[in-house]
Amino acid sequence: MKRILLTAGLIISGIFLSCSREEPFVEPEPPLPTVLINEVYSRGDSINADWIEIYNPTGTPVDLSGFKVYDSGGQSGSKPKKEFPSGSIVPVNGFLTIVVDDTMESGFGLSSSGETIWLENPSGNVIDNVTFPELGIDTSFARNPNGSSNWVQLYPYTKGVSNGLDPLVMNEIYSRGVAGNLDWIEIYNPNTEAIELTGYKIYDTGGNSGGKPKKVFPEGSIVPAGGFYVIVTDTADFEGDLSGFGLSSSGETVWFENASGTVIDNYAFLAMDITQSFSRIPDGSANWLLSNTITRGIQNQP
């Protein structure tokens, strides 16, 4: 350990007396890495509750254990601040989304008319805050580009992915499969660059409740720019695939999550005939229709 020599002097009747002692030198604590509030969504429902996205602009993964996020209730002390789960890691130049409107005592819904939220580090220091405005149901308030000081209302929102990219979406669903043409879900990429699906998952109520594994996309799967990727879901009878699930012919809800474990799309489809599918028309839009033309892996049609 480094040590500092301290010297003190005293003059008595013209005689200078001195003494010295060594004090330990304490190395200063390194500054905590900086993370930022990057996107806010305040129009949640029971399936997609209000959330806040954190962005890590540094070159090192950041452990958010002990970090807290809160609104005016936490800021005033009238309720607990919401602490990130222990071991929450934001990857380099990556994202972590925390659902704030949960059933915990620290849970809080984000006001649909807008409000201020704060982010603090484990030392209790506020490292970021933002006041967001009233938002539309499909709109978030986000830094664009990521980590910048430029806040915009973003449509559609980009939960858990780059604010410079539009999220992948489920684009067509077919639940009336038979041997040789099993149930499937089509993914659409609205961007001008290809996106890898490694680590992405898709599932129905079994995977959502934890009653069975979520179906993971095959490693190295790619959805091309402006293109489609079809995943067969009803694979439970093949090679002991416990994650396989058949889509209910009477309709149900399905979820699609990215490699960070963030749900980026979900849809409750209805019953369909064997010659029909549920499709976004046009591709990637918010408009879902029961289509009489099945367009697996190609552009959707009415």
N, C-alpha and C positions, 0 to 999 in steps of 0.2 A: 504493500500500500504506500502511496506517496505521502510524505509528511511535510508540514510547513513549520518552520522555526519562527516562533513569535518572540520578540525582544521588547522588554519594557525597561524604562530608565527612571531614576529618581535622584534629584539633587538635594543633598542634605549638607548644609554648612559648606558649600562649595565643592563637596565631594560627589562625584557622579557614581551612583551605584546602578548596576544593571543585572538583570536576570533573564533567563531565557527558558522556554519550554517548547516541546514539540506537540503539535496538534494534528490529529489525523485529517487528511484531505479527502473529502467525499466527492467522488466523481458525480457530476450532475446526471440526473436521469435523462436518457435520450427522449426526444419529443415523440409523442404518440403519432402514428401515421394518420394522415388526414383522409377522412372519407366524407362524402357529401350526400345530402338528400338530392336525389336525381329525378324522381317522378312521384306524383301524388295522385291517388284516385279516390274520390269522395262519394261516388254514386253506387256503392256496392249493394248487393242483395244477399239472400241466404246462401247462394251458391258461390258468389264472387264478392266477398266482403271487402270493405274499405282497406286499402293497403298503402304502404310507403316503400319506395325503392331506394336502396343505398348503392352508391357507386364508389369504386375504389380506383382513383386515377394514378396510384403509385405503382412502383415496380415490385412490390412485396405483398403477398396475401395478408389480409388484415383480419384478426380475430376480434369479433364484436362482443365477446363476453364482457359484461359489465356496462356496455353502452346502453343508453336509454333514449326513447323517443316519446314525445308527449304533446298534448295540446294545452289549452288554457287551464284545464282541470289539474294536470300534473304540474304546470308552471306555478299555479297559485297554491299548491299543496292540498287542495281539496280532495284529491284522489292519488293513488300511487302512479308513478311514472312507469311506462311499459319498458321492461328490460329485455334485451335480445337473449334468446336461449343460449345457454353456455355452449361454446364450441361453434357458434355461427361464424362461418368464414366467408369473406368476400374475396374472390380470386383477383389476381392482377388484371387491371382494366376490366373488371367484371362487376356483377350486380348481385344483390341479395334483397329479396322482397319480404317484408314483415307485414302480416295481417294484423291490423290494430283493432278492428271491431270484432273482438272475440268475447267469449263468456267469462274471461278472467276478470278479477277485480280491477286490474290495470287497463282493461280493454276500453277503447273509446272510438265512437263513430266520428268520422270527419264530416263537418257541417256541409250540407249540400249548397249552402249559400256562401261558403268560403270562411277561412279562419287562418290562424297562425299555428305552426307546429315547430318544435325544437328538437335538436339532436345533441346529446351531450356524451362526453367520454367517461371512462370509469372514475376519473378524478372529479367529476361533477362539473366540468367546464363545458359550456355551450360551444360547440364547434360549427354548428350550422343552424339556420332557421329560415323559414320561408312563409310568406303569407300568400295563400292561393285564393283565386276568385271562385265564384259560382261556376260549376262545370256541367256540361251536357252528359247524358248517361253513357255515351261511348267515348268520352273525352277525358284526358288527364291533363295535369299541369306539369311540365317537364322542362329540364335543361336540354337545349338543342343547339350545338351538339352536346354529347354527354360531358358533364362536369364544368360546362361553361357558365358564364354569368347571364346568359340569354335564356330567359324563361318564356315558354310559349304554351298555348293550349293545343294539345296534340290529339289528332284524330286519324286513325284509331289509336288507342293507347298501346304502349309497348312494354307491358309488364315483364320484367326480368330479362329483357333483351335491349340491344342498342337503340337509343332514340333516333338514330339515323337510319334504322331499318324498320320496315313494316313487319309485324309479327306473322309467322306462319299460321295458317288456319285450317281447320277441318273444312272441306269444301263439298264433299258428297258422301252420303251414307247409304249403305245397302244392307238390309236386315233379313232378306228372304232367300238366303243362300241355300244351296243344295250341294250334294257331293259333286266335286269338280268345279264348283263356283260358290265357295263359302262366303259368309258375311265379311264385309270389308269396309274400310273408311279411307277416303282419299284426302291427302294433304296438298295444299296449294301454297306456292311461294310467290308472293306478289312483287318481289324485289328483282333488281337487275343483276344480281349475283347469286350463284348457287349457295345453298346452305346445307351443312352436314347434319344428319339427324341422330348421330351417335349420342346415346344417353337420353334421348327424348322418350317419353312414355305415353301410352294411350290406355284407357280403361273405362269400365262401366261402374255400376254401384259396388260390385265386389271389390274392385281395386280401390275405390274411393273410401270404402269403410274399413279397409285393411283385412277383409275377409279372405282375400286371395292376392297373389302378386299382381303388380301392374305390368302390362305388356311393354317390353322394351324394344325399340326399333333395332333392327340388325346393325351391328357395328359397321361403320363406313357407309351407311345409307345416305344417299345424296338426293335432295330435291332440286332440280335445275332452276335456273333463273326463269321466272314466269311460267314454271312448269308444275308437274304433279308427281306425287308418290303415293302408291296404294299399298296399304298394309292389311293383310288378311288377319282378322281377329279371332275367328272361330277355329282355333288350332288345339283345343284342349285334348283331343283324341289322338294327337300326333306326337310321338316320341316323349310322352309324359309331360307335355307343356302345360304346367299348372297356371300360367298366365293367360291362356287362351280363354276367350269368352264369346259366346254367341249373342248377337244383338237381338233383343226381344222383338218379335213380329208385331207386338201390340204397342211398341214404342218405349223408350227409356232415355236416360241422360248419359252422355258420354263426355269424358274429359281428356284434354290433351295438354301435356306439360313439357317444358323444355328441360335441358340437361341440368339446370340449377334447381329443379324440383318445383318450379313456379308454373301454376296453371295459366296457360296463355289462351286457351279457348275451351268452351264447353257448349253443349247444345242438347236440348231435350227434343228428340225427334218423335214423330207420331207414327201410327201404323201405316204401312204401305202395302201395295199389291206386289205380286211377284215381278211385274213388268215396270215397277216404279222405283225411284230413289228420292231421297231428300237432298236438295242441291242448293248451293248459293248461286243465284243468277242475277247479274253476271258473276263470274268467278271472283271469289274473295270479298264480295259485297256483304252488307248486313242483311240482304234480302234472301231468306230461305223459302223455297217452294217445293211442293210435291211435284216432281217431274215425271212425265210419261216417257221420257227418253233417258235411258241409262247411259251415262257417258264416262265410264270408268277410265281414268287416266288421260282424258282429253277434255277439251273445253265444254263446259256445261251448256245445256240447251233446255228450253221449257218443255 
